Amino acid sequence: MIRKSSNDSGLIPAPKRRRHKNFDVKPFPTDCKLIATFTGLDVEIFDPKSIKILGQCGNYGNNALNYRHRQLFDEEKIPIVSQNDYQRKLRWKKKYLDDKSSPIEKLIKVEEVTVQDPFPISQSHVLIIEEAMFLQKELNCLEIMDIGGNLMTTEDLWNEFCDLKHNFVECYVGYLYLKSKNWVIKSGIKFGGHFMTYKHGPQYYHASYIVKIVTSPRTCNEHQTNERIAEVTKKTMLYLEVYHPEDIDSTKYLDNLDKFKVKEVVIQRYDVKERFMS
């Protein structure tokens, strides 16, 4: 649900049903150096402390545990496991770890007894490539390794991301534009866009906008399709038109991102009778 507002953004996202009293959300990680791995498709982080920092400071990345905000960030809770699950983990350890200890240390509760998890399952934290470039290039708080463990430079990442995504330059410029307006940005592929924008984060509010990056004229069918998706999901469709600098060669875009121009276009469908005759 989207409600009208008199502020600059014009729209107030509907809050989630559960109420959060603490809105002290830091926009950026500070005084830290995080390590990530570029897999060839995305950028993943495996260190639990780094995942926690990214979740608390800017809500970067995506994780199946992301929406369990209180359990993941507010306090370290020891998970409760049934006796059957514990026995299953012991069998997995014997089969896959050859009775060796796991490199991951994790405690669990089995019938009110705290024991070491015999087969802990870790989950990676996935960054979209625009997030990874922003954290590495603009904030200088993320070091990204390739599969072989070699440190990747900003130029290496830029070339890899441009090969991976044909419109990465335009999407990254749009990401920087949205970030300058203090939005929390997530992937919008679920709703047919490039990004989704949130106030504070998805654990607090529903998304305000489905963002689509465009560099060429849009057809009526595209407008109708995108607007129908936005209307059904109670969001607003936001197009970001990205204009390239005419006097700069494409090989020098990395050092001239400030020369790009971005134009906002919001498409909304409304009832004419209700708007002008009420």
C-alpha positions in Angstrom: 0.0 0.0 0.0 1.2 3.5 -0.9 -0.1 6.6 0.8 0.1 10.2 -0.4 2.4 12.6 1.4 3.3 16.2 1.2 7.0 15.6 1.5 9.6 15.7 -1.4 9.3 12.0 -2.2 5.5 12.3 -2.5 4.9 8.8 -1.3 5.0 7.1 2.1 5.5 3.3 2.0 3.1 1.2 4.1 4.9 -0.1 7.3 5.0 -3.8 8.0 2.4 -5.2 10.5 5.0 -5.8 13.2 6.1 -2.6 14.8 9.7 -1.7 15.3 10.6 0.9 17.9 14.2 1.3 16.9 14.8 3.1 13.6 18.5 3.9 14.3 19.6 2.5 11.0 23.2 3.4 9.9 23.4 4.1 6.2 27.0 2.9 5.6 29.5 0.5 7.2 32.4 2.5 8.8 35.8 1.6 10.2 35.8 -1.9 8.8 37.3 -4.0 6.1 35.0 -6.8 4.8 36.1 -9.7 2.6 33.9 -11.1 -0.3 34.3 -13.5 -3.2 33.3 -12.9 -6.8 31.8 -16.2 -8.0 31.4 -15.2 -11.6 27.7 -14.5 -11.2 27.5 -12.5 -8.0 29.5 -11.4 -4.9 29.1 -13.5 -1.8 30.2 -13.0 1.8 30.6 -16.0 4.2 31.9 -14.4 7.4 29.0 -14.1 10.0 30.5 -10.9 11.5 30.7 -9.2 8.1 27.1 -10.3 7.3 26.0 -8.7 10.6 27.8 -5.4 9.8 26.3 -5.2 6.4 22.8 -5.9 7.8 23.0 -3.3 10.5 24.8 -0.6 8.5 22.8 0.1 5.3 21.0 -3.3 5.0 23.2 -4.4 2.1 22.9 -7.8 0.5 20.3 -10.5 0.5 20.1 -13.5 2.8 17.3 -16.0 3.7 17.8 -14.8 7.3 17.6 -11.1 6.3 13.9 -10.6 7.3 14.4 -12.2 10.7 16.0 -8.9 11.7 15.7 -9.2 15.5 16.9 -12.8 15.7 19.9 -12.1 13.4 21.1 -8.7 14.7 19.5 -7.8 18.0 20.8 -10.8 20.0 22.6 -14.1 19.4 20.0 -16.8 20.0 21.0 -20.4 20.3 18.7 -22.4 18.0 16.6 -25.2 19.4 17.0 -28.6 17.6 15.0 -31.7 18.1 16.6 -35.0 19.1 15.8 -36.4 15.6 17.5 -33.5 13.9 20.5 -33.8 16.1 20.9 -37.5 15.3 20.6 -36.6 11.6 23.4 -34.1 11.9 25.6 -36.7 13.6 25.0 -39.0 10.6 25.8 -36.3 8.2 29.0 -35.5 10.1 30.1 -39.2 10.0 29.3 -39.4 6.3 30.6 -36.1 4.9 33.2 -34.9 7.4 34.8 -38.3 8.2 34.5 -37.6 11.9 36.6 -34.5 11.6 35.5 -31.3 13.4 33.8 -28.7 11.3 35.6 -25.4 10.7 32.5 -23.6 11.7 31.7 -23.4 15.5 28.1 -23.1 16.4 26.0 -24.0 19.5 22.6 -25.6 19.5 20.1 -26.7 22.2 19.0 -30.3 22.3 16.3 -30.9 24.9 17.5 -27.9 27.0 21.1 -29.1 26.8 23.6 -26.8 24.9 26.0 -28.7 22.7 28.3 -28.1 19.8 26.5 -28.4 16.4 28.1 -31.5 14.8 27.2 -30.4 11.2 26.6 -26.6 11.1 25.3 -25.3 7.8 26.5 -21.8 6.9 24.7 -19.5 4.5 26.3 -16.9 2.3 25.2 -13.3 2.0 24.8 -12.3 -1.6 25.4 -8.8 -2.9 24.1 -7.6 -6.2 27.0 -6.4 -8.4 26.0 -2.7 -8.1 26.1 -3.0 -4.3 29.5 -4.7 -4.4 30.9 -2.0 -6.7 29.5 0.7 -4.4 31.0 -0.8 -1.3 34.4 -1.4 -2.9 34.8 1.7 -5.0 32.9 4.5 -3.2 33.1 3.4 0.5 36.4 1.4 0.3 35.1 -1.0 3.0 35.0 -4.2 0.9 37.8 -6.3 -0.6 36.7 -8.7 -3.3 38.6 -11.9 -4.2 38.2 -14.0 -7.3 37.7 -17.8 -7.1 41.4 -18.3 -6.9 41.8 -16.0 -3.9 43.4 -13.1 -5.7 42.5 -9.6 -4.8 40.5 -7.8 -7.5 41.1 -4.2 -8.3 38.3 -1.7 -9.1 39.2 -1.9 -12.8 39.1 -5.7 -12.7 35.6 -5.6 -11.1 34.4 -3.0 -13.5 35.4 -5.1 -16.5 34.0 -8.3 -15.1 30.7 -6.7 -14.2 30.4 -5.0 -17.6 30.9 -8.4 -19.2 28.4 -10.0 -16.9 25.6 -7.4 -17.4 25.2 -5.6 -20.7 23.7 -2.5 -19.0 25.8 -2.5 -15.9 27.1 1.1 -16.5 23.6 2.5 -16.6 22.4 0.4 -13.7 25.3 1.5 -11.5 24.7 5.1 -12.4 21.0 4.6 -11.4 22.1 2.9 -8.2 24.3 5.8 -7.2 21.5 8.2 -8.0 19.1 6.3 -5.7 21.7 5.9 -3.0 22.2 9.7 -3.0 18.5 10.0 -2.0 19.2 7.6 1.0 17.1 4.7 -0.3 17.8 1.1 0.8 18.1 -0.7 -2.6 17.4 -4.3 -3.3 17.2 -6.3 -6.5 13.9 -5.8 -8.4 14.0 -8.9 -10.6 11.1 -10.4 -8.6 8.8 -7.6 -9.9 10.2 -7.1 -13.3 12.5 -4.2 -12.5 16.2 -3.6 -11.9 15.8 -2.4 -8.3 13.4 -2.0 -5.4 13.6 0.9 -3.0 12.8 0.8 0.7 12.6 3.3 3.5 14.9 2.1 6.2 14.8 -1.5 5.0 12.5 -4.4 4.0 12.1 -5.5 7.6 10.4 -2.1 8.4 8.5 -1.1 5.3 7.2 -2.5 2.1 8.9 -1.3 -1.1 8.0 2.1 -2.4 9.1 1.9 -6.0 9.9 -0.7 -8.6 12.8 0.9 -10.5 13.6 0.3 -14.1 16.7 1.7 -15.8 16.0 2.8 -19.4 18.2 4.1 -22.1 15.8 3.8 -25.1 12.2 4.7 -25.8 9.6 2.5 -24.1 6.7 0.9 -26.0 3.0 1.0 -24.9 3.1 -2.7 -24.1 6.1 -2.2 -21.8 4.3 0.6 -20.0 1.1 -1.4 -19.6 3.0 -4.5 -18.4 5.1 -2.7 -15.9 2.3 -0.6 -14.6 0.0 -3.6 -14.1 2.7 -5.4 -12.0 3.2 -2.2 -9.9 -0.5 -1.7 -9.4 -1.1 -5.4 -8.4 1.7 -5.3 -5.9 0.7 -1.8 -4.6 3.9 -0.1 -5.6 4.8 2.7 -7.9 6.7 2.3 -11.2 9.8 4.6 -11.4 11.8 4.9 -14.6 15.3 6.2 -14.5 16.5 7.5 -17.9 20.3 7.5 -18.0 22.0 9.8 -20.4 25.7 9.2 -21.4 28.2 12.0 -21.7 28.7 12.7 -25.3 32.4 13.8 -25.2 33.7 10.8 -23.2 34.8 7.5 -24.6 33.1 4.4 -23.1 36.5 3.1 -21.9 36.8 6.0 -19.5 33.3 5.8 -17.9 34.7 4.5 -14.7 36.5 7.7 -13.9 33.7 10.0 -15.2 30.5 8.7 -13.6 29.7 12.2 -12.4 29.2 13.3 -16.0 26.2 11.1 -16.5 22.7 12.6 -16.2 19.6 10.9 -14.7 16.0 11.8 -15.2 13.1 10.4 -13.1 9.8 9.4 -14.8 6.9 8.1 -12.7 4.1 6.4 -14.4 0.8 6.1 -12.5 -2.7 5.1 -13.6 -5.6 6.8 -12.0 -9.4 7.3 -12.4 -10.0 10.6 -14.2 -13.5 10.9 -12.7 -12.2 10.3 -9.2 -9.3 12.7 -9.6 -11.1 15.7 -11.1 -14.7 15.3 -10.2 -14.7 14.3 -6.6 
